[in-house]
Amino acid sequence: MAGPQPVTVTLSPPQHMVLEALLRQHSCPQALALRARIVLGAATGQRNEPLARHLGCTPKTVRKWRARWRAAEAPLAAAEAVPLDLRTTIARVLADAARSGAPDTFSAEQIIHIINLACTPPADAGRPVDAWTPRELADEAVKRGIVTSISPRSVERFLKSGRVATAPQPVLAECEDQSD
């Protein structure tokens, strides 16, 4: 076939055994199983396009996992001394890469403090209201130094996320009088 040669993938017998064992597990996630099949197929010398067609993925996916496996050859070889280390290393190599994204704005501790604040009467904080509003909670959280700034909408989201949805039907069965 025309085109560049695919990245060569080599598997040692212990690596091959771990990948095969991974595929036999009933609890193996499908994405992980696909990656293991790609590596096993690549180790047999199959080219990217036919392997991708056979596995139902794109050639780009096959190229990516060939390259990742090739880049991890040294750590994989080093981990072969201990079988448990080899399993862990293979799982790490075949795992999803970290995704980019904005870090959380508020820590779990800050959210807990805000929810705890919402559970106290507003009068205890010297607020002249009968019930907390998101704006009052946001102002009080800033005043107490829980957060440097927070919008009422964020406070509202924190409070709504903890609510349990009501059951669509009565949960408890009705008791019938059995004293006949």
C-alpha positions as CSV (number, residue, x, y, z in Angstrom):
1,M,0.0,0.0,0.0
2,A,1.1,3.5,-0.6
3,G,1.7,6.0,2.2
4,P,4.1,6.1,5.2
5,Q,4.9,3.1,7.3
6,P,2.9,3.0,10.5
7,V,4.7,3.4,13.8
8,T,6.1,0.0,14.9
9,V,4.6,-1.4,18.0
10,T,6.3,-4.2,19.9
11,L,4.8,-6.2,22.7
12,S,6.6,-8.4,25.2
13,P,4.9,-11.7,26.2
14,P,4.0,-10.2,29.7
15,Q,2.5,-7.1,28.0
16,H,0.5,-9.3,25.6
17,M,-0.8,-11.4,28.5
18,V,-2.0,-8.3,30.4
19,L,-3.7,-6.8,27.4
20,E,-5.4,-10.1,26.6
21,A,-6.5,-10.5,30.3
22,L,-7.9,-6.9,30.1
23,L,-10.0,-7.8,27.1
24,R,-11.4,-10.9,28.9
25,Q,-12.6,-8.9,31.9
26,H,-16.4,-8.4,32.0
27,S,-15.9,-5.0,33.6
28,C,-13.5,-3.6,31.0
29,P,-14.7,-0.2,29.8
30,Q,-15.3,-0.2,26.0
31,A,-12.8,2.7,25.3
32,L,-10.1,0.8,27.2
33,A,-10.9,-2.4,25.3
34,L,-10.7,-0.6,21.9
35,R,-7.3,0.8,22.8
36,A,-6.1,-2.6,23.9
37,R,-7.3,-4.1,20.6
38,I,-5.6,-1.4,18.7
39,V,-2.3,-2.1,20.4
40,L,-2.6,-5.9,19.9
41,G,-3.5,-5.4,16.2
42,A,-0.7,-2.9,15.7
43,A,1.8,-5.4,17.3
44,T,0.9,-7.9,14.6
45,G,2.0,-5.4,11.9
46,Q,-1.4,-4.4,10.6
47,R,-1.5,-1.1,8.8
48,N,-3.6,1.8,10.2
49,E,-6.5,1.9,7.7
50,P,-7.3,-1.9,7.7
51,L,-7.0,-2.0,11.5
52,A,-9.3,1.0,11.9
53,R,-11.9,-0.5,9.5
54,H,-11.7,-3.8,11.4
55,L,-12.2,-2.2,14.8
56,G,-14.7,0.4,13.7
57,C,-12.7,3.5,14.5
58,T,-10.7,6.0,12.5
59,P,-7.2,5.7,11.3
60,K,-6.4,8.8,13.3
61,T,-7.4,6.9,16.5
62,V,-5.2,4.0,15.5
63,R,-2.2,6.3,14.9
64,K,-2.7,8.1,18.2
65,W,-2.7,4.9,20.3
66,R,0.2,3.4,18.3
67,A,2.2,6.6,19.1
68,R,1.2,6.6,22.8
69,W,2.2,3.0,23.2
70,R,5.5,3.6,21.4
71,A,6.3,6.6,23.6
72,A,5.6,4.5,26.7
73,E,7.9,1.5,25.8
74,A,10.6,2.4,28.3
75,P,8.2,2.7,31.3
76,L,6.4,-0.5,30.2
77,A,9.7,-2.4,30.0
78,A,10.7,-1.2,33.4
79,A,7.4,-2.2,34.9
80,E,7.7,-5.8,33.7
81,A,9.7,-6.8,36.8
82,V,6.5,-6.6,38.9
83,P,3.3,-7.9,37.3
84,L,1.1,-5.6,39.3
85,D,3.2,-2.6,38.2
86,L,2.9,-3.7,34.6
87,R,-1.0,-3.8,34.9
88,T,-0.9,-0.3,36.5
89,T,1.5,1.1,33.9
90,I,-0.6,-0.4,31.0
91,A,-3.8,1.1,32.4
92,R,-2.1,4.5,32.7
93,V,-0.8,4.3,29.1
94,L,-4.2,3.4,27.8
95,A,-6.1,5.9,30.0
96,D,-7.6,9.1,28.7
97,A,-5.3,12.1,28.7
98,A,-6.1,15.0,31.1
99,R,-8.5,17.4,29.6
100,S,-8.1,21.1,29.6
101,G,-10.6,23.3,31.2
102,A,-11.1,26.0,33.8
103,P,-10.3,25.0,37.4
104,D,-13.2,25.1,39.9
105,T,-13.9,28.6,41.1
106,F,-15.0,27.5,44.6
107,S,-13.6,24.8,46.7
108,A,-15.8,22.1,48.2
109,E,-15.0,23.6,51.6
110,Q,-16.3,27.0,50.5
111,I,-19.5,25.5,49.1
112,I,-20.1,23.6,52.4
113,H,-19.6,26.8,54.4
114,I,-22.2,28.6,52.2
115,I,-24.7,25.7,52.5
116,N,-24.1,25.7,56.3
117,L,-24.7,29.4,56.4
118,A,-28.0,28.9,54.6
119,C,-29.0,26.5,57.4
120,T,-28.7,29.1,60.1
121,P,-31.4,31.7,60.8
122,P,-30.6,35.1,59.1
123,A,-31.2,36.8,62.5
124,D,-28.1,35.1,63.9
125,A,-26.1,37.0,61.3
126,G,-27.8,40.3,62.1
127,R,-29.8,40.3,58.9
128,P,-33.2,41.9,59.0
129,V,-34.9,39.2,56.9
130,D,-37.0,36.2,57.8
131,A,-35.5,33.9,55.2
132,W,-32.3,33.8,53.3
133,T,-32.3,35.0,49.7
134,P,-29.4,34.2,47.3
135,R,-28.4,37.8,47.4
136,E,-28.3,38.0,51.2
137,L,-26.3,34.7,51.4
138,A,-23.8,35.9,48.8
139,D,-23.3,39.2,50.7
140,E,-23.0,37.3,54.0
141,A,-20.5,34.8,52.6
142,V,-18.3,37.7,51.4
143,K,-18.7,39.5,54.7
144,R,-17.6,36.4,56.6
145,G,-14.6,35.9,54.3
146,I,-15.8,32.5,53.0
147,V,-15.2,33.8,49.5
148,T,-13.8,37.0,48.0
149,S,-16.8,37.4,45.7
150,I,-19.7,35.3,44.6
151,S,-22.9,35.9,42.6
152,P,-26.3,35.2,43.9
153,R,-26.8,32.9,41.0
154,S,-23.9,30.7,42.1
155,V,-25.3,30.6,45.6
156,E,-28.6,29.5,44.2
157,R,-26.9,26.7,42.1
158,F,-25.2,25.4,45.2
159,L,-28.4,25.3,47.2
160,K,-30.4,23.7,44.3
161,S,-27.7,21.0,43.7
162,G,-28.3,19.5,47.1
163,R,-32.1,19.1,46.8
164,V,-33.6,15.7,46.4
165,A,-36.3,15.6,43.7
166,T,-39.7,14.5,45.0
167,A,-40.9,11.1,44.0
168,P,-43.5,11.2,41.2
169,Q,-45.7,8.8,43.1
170,P,-46.2,8.1,46.8
171,V,-43.2,6.2,48.1
172,L,-45.0,4.6,51.1
173,A,-47.7,2.1,50.5
174,E,-51.0,2.8,52.0
175,C,-51.9,0.7,55.0
176,E,-55.1,-1.3,54.8
177,D,-57.0,-2.2,57.9
178,Q,-56.4,-5.9,58.5
179,S,-58.6,-6.3,61.6
180,D,-61.4,-8.3,60.1
